Amino acid sequence: MTRVRWVWLVLFLAVVLRTAWLGDDALISLRTVLNATHGYGLTFNLAERVQTFTHPLWVALLTVAYLAVGNIFYATFAVCIATSLMVFGVVLRAARSMSQVWIVAGVLLASRAFVDYSTSGLENPLTALVAIATLGWAARRPRGRRWLTVVWLGVSAAYLTRPDAVLLVLPVALWSTLQVRPRKAAVLPVALGLLPALSWTMFALVYFGFAFPNTAYAKLAAGIPVGERVGQGVLYLLDSVNRDPITLTAIGVALVVAAIERSREAWLAAAGVLVSLAYVVWIGGDFMSGRFLAAPLLVAVWLMARAQRLPDADWRPVLVVLAAAAIASPQLPLRSNSAFNAADSSNGIVDERGVYFQAWGLVTAERERFTEPEWPRADGRTKPEYVLETCGLMGADGLEWGPRTYLLDECALADPLLARLPAVWKEGWRPGHYRRMIPAGYRESVEQDANRLQDPALAEYYTALRTVVRGTSLWSSGRLGLIWEMNTGLFDSRVDRRFYRFGGEVATLEDVSQVVPDGTPWNAPGIRTFVTELAVICPDQTGRRVLDISLDSDDRYRLTFLKKNRIVGAVVVDVVPRDRRSPGLASHLVDVPERARKRGFDTIVIVTVAGDEQKAVGHLLLDGDPATALELGRRFGAVAR
C-alpha cells in the first residue's frame, strides 16, 4: 500500500498547486507579520496594539517562514502546501486497508472545503494537523501523566491555532483526563498542557489590553439574535450540500462508521465533529463557503481511516456512496484549472476561492502580484499619512498602501473602538460583515492621534481605550488599572448602544407624535428626515392593532417591528397611486402584523424600499399609546386603549 499512498500524495500535490490561492482575510495576518518583522510590533495599524488575528501559532509559523524565505507571499504558500501535504500523508498512513486508502484519498481530493482551504493563507491546514495529532496521541495505550500532558498540549495548540478548534479535541481530552488515577494526579498534567494557551492569553491581556482577538469582540457585539444566527448556520450547511456535496456526506458516513465501530476512540472523534458542527450552526456559519467544515471533515476522514471493525468488503458500498456524492459536485477540485471563477453569492455565503483565485491564485495571478511589498523599517513615527475607510479588501489594501496608512475598518475587525460598538441594524445581515457607524469626530481622532469624539460619554470611553491600546508604557499602573476596568465592563455604560445600533437615526414616539397635515413638504421645518433608516422607540406592550404614519407620498417604505432586536413583524407601506398623489407627505393607516400584536414590540424601523433620496417621517400615531391614542381614534375612528 505504500506505493499507492505515494501516488495519491503526488496527485494531491498537483491538485494543491493548481488550486493554490490567497484570500483577503489571510492578507490581514500578513500585514501583521510584516509589521512585526520590521519593528512595529504585533500591530495592524501602527499606532494601536490590536490583535486582528485569531491564530497566534499560525502567525508565528508564517513569521518564521517569512524570515527564511524573504517573500511574504511565497512563504505563505510554502507553509500552507507543506502543512497540507503533511496532513494528507498522515491520514493516508492511518488507513488500515486498501479500500480505506481509496476512501481517504478520494474524499479529500473531491472535497472543495478541504482542497480550497489547504491553501488560502488561513490556518485550516494547521488546525487539521493539530486535531489529528492530538486524537492520534490520545489513542495510544499509555495512560500516565506524561501522556495526559501531551494530550492537553494538543488542546493548547488547537486554541492557539484557532480558539474554536478546541471543540474538535475537547471530548477526547476530557476522557483522557478521567483515565488517570488517582484523579488528583491529573491536575498537574492538565495545568502543564494548558500552560502555552494560558501564557498567550496573559500576554495578550497585557500587550493588547484584551484576552481575546479583536474579531471576537467585533462579532460578539454584533447583536444578532440567536434564532437568526442558527437559521443562517443551517443555510451554511445547505450551501455546502449544494456546492460541495461530498463534504457533509463524508461526515455523515463517518458518524455511521463510528456507531458501527463501537470503539471509544471513534466515538470521541465523532463527538468532536458533532460539537464543532453544532458550534458552526450556533454562530451563524461563515461567509466563506466550506471554510468551517474543512477541519471537521478531516477528523471524520481520519476516523474512517482508523476504523477496524468493518471488513474490506463492507467498505465497497461506502466507496460507492461517496463516489456518487463526489460526482454530484458541480466543481470537482480535480477538474479545477486556471479558468476557475465562481464568484457567485447566495444568502451572504460566497465561494471565496472563486472570488480571489484569478487575482491571487499561484498559477493565475499577474507576474508582479507576489512581489515582496516595500515595507519601511520602524523609525518611531506612528501618526498615519493617510486614513482609508474600508471593510472589504482590507487585507489587500493594507499590503498595497503600506504601514503608514491607517485603515479605518467599518466592519471593526481591526478597530478597537468600533469593535465595541453595536453593529448597525440591517435586516439582511451577512456573516462576518457587521458594519459600524463611525462616530462623529472619530476619523479626525485617528488622523490627529487625539480624542476628537463629539459624543461626551463615548469620548470618555475612548480616552480609556486609547490608554490601553496606544499607551507607551505597558506596565504602568494606570494602564493596568484601565485594562481591569474595561475588561470587567466598568466603562460599558458610556456606550449608547441603541443610538449606534441604528446609525444615530433614532427617535422616540413622543418625537413624532405631532400630527403633520397631508401635503406638507418632506423637508419642512419639524419634519424628521433620515439617511438610511429611522428607528422609532416605543413602550413594549401587546395588543397594539393599528398605527397612522405620515410618509413622503412617492416612496415605498418597509416598517419592521423589533422586540429586543428580534424581528416580530414587518409590513410594506406602498407608494400613493399617481392619480391620488399630491406632492409632500401622506398619511397611511397600517395594521400592526399579528405576531407583533401578540408578542409586543419596542422599536419600529422605517426603511425606504424604493423611491428617491427624500426620506422623511411626518408623524407616527400608535394604538395604545396615551400621547397619540386620542388623536388616532379621532382621525380614524380606531378603538384605542
WOURWO-V477157 format. One record per residue. N is the residue number from 1. SS is DSSP state (A for helix, B for strand, O for the rest). OMEGA is omega in whole degrees, -180 to 180 (999 if undefined). Layout:
[[N SS OMEGA] [N SS OMEGA]]
This chain:
[[1 O -176] [2 A -179] [3 A 179] [4 A 179] [5 A -180] [6 A 178] [7 A 178] [8 A -179] [9 A 178] [10 A 178] [11 A 179] [12 A 178] [13 A 180] [14 A 180] [15 A -179] [16 A 179] [17 A 180] [18 A -174] [19 A -174] [20 O -178] [21 B 174] [22 B 179] [23 O -176] [24 A 179] [25 A 177] [26 A -179] [27 A 175] [28 A 179] [29 A -180] [30 A 176] [31 A 177] [32 A 178] [33 A 179] [34 A 178] [35 A -178] [36 A -177] [37 A 178] [38 O 170] [39 O -178] [40 O -178] [41 O -180] [42 O -176] [43 O 170] [44 O 167] [45 O -167] [46 O -172] [47 O -171] [48 O 172] [49 O -177] [50 O 180] [51 O -179] [52 O -178] [53 O 178] [54 O -170] [55 O -178] [56 A 179] [57 A 177] [58 A 177] [59 A 178] [60 A 179] [61 A 177] [62 A -180] [63 A 178] [64 A 180] [65 A 180] [66 A 179] [67 A 180] [68 A -174] [69 A 179] [70 O 176] [71 O -172] [72 A -177] [73 A -179] [74 A 175] [75 A 180] [76 A 176] [77 A -178] [78 A -180] [79 A -180] [80 A -175] [81 A -180] [82 A -180] [83 A 179] [84 A 176] [85 A 179] [86 A 179] [87 A -179] [88 A -179] [89 A 180] [90 A -179] [91 A 176] [92 A -179] [93 A -179] [94 A -178] [95 O -172] [96 O 180] [97 O -180] [98 A 178] [99 A 179] [100 A 175] [101 A -180] [102 A -180] [103 A -180] [104 A -177] [105 A -178] [106 A -180] [107 A -176] [108 A 179] [109 A -179] [110 A -175] [111 O 174] [112 A -178] [113 A -177] [114 A -177] [115 A -178] [116 A -176] [117 O 166] [118 O 171] [119 O -180] [120 B -178] [121 O 178] [122 O -168] [123 O -174] [124 A -180] [125 A -180] [126 A 176] [127 A -180] [128 A -179] [129 A 180] [130 A -178] [131 A -177] [132 A 176] [133 A 179] [134 A 179] [135 A 179] [136 A 179] [137 A -180] [138 A -179] [139 O 178] [140 O -176] [141 O -177] [142 O -180] [143 O -176] [144 O -177] [145 A 180] [146 A 177] [147 A -179] [148 A 178] [149 A -180] [150 A 177] [151 A -178] [152 A 169] [153 A 175] [154 A 176] [155 A 177] [156 A 180] [157 A 177] [158 A 179] [159 A -178] [160 A 175] [161 A 174] [162 O -172] [163 A -178] [164 A 174] [165 A 177] [166 A -176] [167 A -179] [168 A -174] [169 A -177] [170 A 179] [171 A -179] [172 A 178] [173 A 178] [174 A 177] [175 A -180] [176 A 180] [177 A -179] [178 A -179] [179 O -177] [180 O 177] [181 O -8] [182 O -175] [183 A -179] [184 A -179] [185 A -179] [186 A -173] [187 A -177] [188 A 177] [189 A 178] [190 A 180] [191 A 179] [192 A 180] [193 A -179] [194 A -176] [195 A 178] [196 A 180] [197 A 180] [198 A 180] [199 A 178] [200 A -178] [201 A 178] [202 A 177] [203 A -180] [204 A -179] [205 A -179] [206 A -174] [207 A -179] [208 O -177] [209 O -179] [210 O -172] [211 O -172] [212 O -179] [213 O 179] [214 A 179] [215 A 179] [216 A 179] [217 A -180] [218 A -176] [219 A 178] [220 A -179] [221 O -176] [222 O 177] [223 O 178] [224 O 179] [225 O -177] [226 A -179] [227 A 179] [228 A 179] [229 A -178] [230 A 177] [231 A 178] [232 A 178] [233 A 176] [234 A 177] [235 A 178] [236 A 178] [237 A 179] [238 A 177] [239 A 178] [240 A 178] [241 A -179] [242 A -174] [243 A -167] [244 O -170] [245 A -177] [246 A -173] [247 A -179] [248 A 175] [249 A 179] [250 A 177] [251 A 178] [252 A 178] [253 A -180] [254 A 178] [255 A 176] [256 A 178] [257 A 179] [258 A 178] [259 A 179] [260 A -174] [261 A 178] [262 O 176] [263 O -179] [264 A 179] [265 A -179] [266 A -179] [267 A -179] [268 A 176] [269 A 179] [270 A 178] [271 A 178] [272 A 179] [273 A -178] [274 A 179] [275 A 180] [276 A 179] [277 A 178] [278 A 178] [279 A 179] [280 A 178] [281 A -177] [282 A -179] [283 O 180] [284 O 179] [285 O -176] [286 O 176] [287 O 178] [288 B -178] [289 O 174] [290 O -173] [291 A -175] [292 A 178] [293 A -176] [294 A -179] [295 A 174] [296 A 177] [297 A -178] [298 A 178] [299 A 178] [300 A 179] [301 A 177] [302 A 178] [303 A 179] [304 A -180] [305 A -175] [306 A -180] [307 O -175] [308 O -171] [309 O -179] [310 O 174] [311 O -175] [312 A -178] [313 A -178] [314 A 178] [315 A -176] [316 A 175] [317 A 176] [318 A 179] [319 A 179] [320 A 180] [321 A -178] [322 A 177] [323 A 178] [324 A 178] [325 A 179] [326 A -179] [327 A -179] [328 O -179] [329 O 179] [330 O -178] [331 O 178] [332 O 178] [333 A 180] [334 A -178] [335 A -179] [336 O 178] [337 O -175] [338 O 179] [339 O -175] [340 O 178] [341 O -177] [342 O -173] [343 O 179] [344 O -178] [345 B 178] [346 B 178] [347 O 179] [348 O -178] [349 B -176] [350 B 170] [351 O -171] [352 A 177] [353 A 177] [354 A -180] [355 A -169] [356 A -170] [357 A -178] [358 A -177] [359 A -173] [360 A 176] [361 B -178] [362 O -177] [363 O -176] [364 O -175] [365 O 175] [366 O -173] [367 O -175] [368 O -174] [369 O -173] [370 O 171] [371 O -179] [372 O 180] [373 O 175] [374 O -174] [375 O -178] [376 O 176] [377 O 180] [378 O 179] [379 O 179] [380 O 180] [381 O 178] [382 O 179] [383 O -175] [384 O 173] [385 O 179] [386 B 171] [387 B -176] [388 B 177] [389 B -175] [390 B 168] [391 O 173] [392 O 179] [393 O -179] [394 A 179] [395 A -180] [396 A 179] [397 A -179] [398 A 179] [399 A -178] [400 A -176] [401 A 176] [402 O -172] [403 O -177] [404 O 178] [405 B 177] [406 B 178] [407 B 179] [408 B -169] [409 B -179] [410 O 177] [411 O 167] [412 O 180] [413 O -177] [414 O -175] [415 O -175] [416 O -180] [417 O -177] [418 A 178] [419 A -178] [420 A 170] [421 O 177] [422 O 176] [423 O 177] [424 O -176] [425 O 177] [426 O -177] [427 O -180] [428 O -177] [429 O -179] [430 B -179] [431 O 176] [432 O -178] [433 B -177] [434 O -176] [435 O 176] [436 O 170] [437 O 176] [438 O -176] [439 O 178] [440 O 179] [441 O -176] [442 A 178] [443 A 178] [444 A 180] [445 A -179] [446 A 178] [447 A -174] [448 A -177] [449 O -177] [450 O 178] [451 O -178] [452 O -179] [453 O -178] [454 O 176] [455 O -173] [456 A -179] [457 A 179] [458 A 177] [459 A 177] [460 A 177] [461 A -177] [462 A 177] [463 A 178] [464 A -179] [465 A 178] [466 A 179] [467 A -179] [468 A -172] [469 A -178] [470 A -178] [471 O -176] [472 O -179] [473 O -177] [474 O -171] [475 O 179] [476 O -178] [477 A 179] [478 A 180] [479 A 180] [480 A 177] [481 A 178] [482 A 176] [483 A 178] [484 A -176] [485 A -179] [486 A -179] [487 A 177] [488 O 172] [489 O -177] [490 O 179] [491 O -174] [492 A -177] [493 A 179] [494 A -178] [495 O 176] [496 O -171] [497 A 179] [498 A -179] [499 A -176] [500 A 177] [501 A -179] [502 O 173] [503 O -180] [504 O -179] [505 O -174] [506 B 176] [507 B 172] [508 B 179] [509 O 178] [510 A -179] [511 A -176] [512 A -178] [513 O 179] [514 O -176] [515 O 178] [516 O -179] [517 O 175] [518 O -179] [519 O 177] [520 O 178] [521 O -176] [522 O -178] [523 O 179] [524 O 178] [525 O 179] [526 O 178] [527 O -178] [528 B 176] [529 B 179] [530 O -174] [531 O -177] [532 O 176] [533 B 176] [534 B 178] [535 B 178] [536 B -177] [537 B -179] [538 B 177] [539 B -179] [540 B 175] [541 B -180] [542 O 173] [543 O 178] [544 O -174] [545 O -176] [546 B 171] [547 B 175] [548 B -178] [549 B 179] [550 B -175] [551 B 177] [552 B -165] [553 O -176] [554 O 179] [555 O 173] [556 B -177] [557 B 173] [558 B 176] [559 B 180] [560 B -176] [561 B -177] [562 B 171] [563 B -176] [564 O 177] [565 O 178] [566 B 180] [567 B 179] [568 B 178] [569 B 178] [570 B 179] [571 B 179] [572 B 174] [573 B -170] [574 O 176] [575 O 174] [576 O -180] [577 O -174] [578 A -177] [579 A 179] [580 A -175] [581 O 171] [582 O 178] [583 O 176] [584 O -175] [585 B 177] [586 B -179] [587 B 179] [588 B 173] [589 B -172] [590 B 173] [591 B 176] [592 O 179] [593 O -172] [594 A -178] [595 A 177] [596 A 178] [597 A -176] [598 A -175] [599 A -174] [600 O -180] [601 B -179] [602 B -179] [603 B 171] [604 B -180] [605 B -178] [606 B -177] [607 B 175] [608 B 177] [609 B 179] [610 B 179] [611 O -178] [612 O -179] [613 O -177] [614 O -177] [615 O -174] [616 B 174] [617 B 177] [618 B 178] [619 B 175] [620 B 180] [621 B -172] [622 B 177] [623 O 177] [624 O 178] [625 O -176] [626 A -176] [627 A -174] [628 A -173] [629 A -177] [630 A 180] [631 A 179] [632 A 179] [633 A -180] [634 A -174] [635 A -172] [636 A 179] [637 O 179] [638 O 176] [639 O -176] [640 O 179] [641 O 999]]
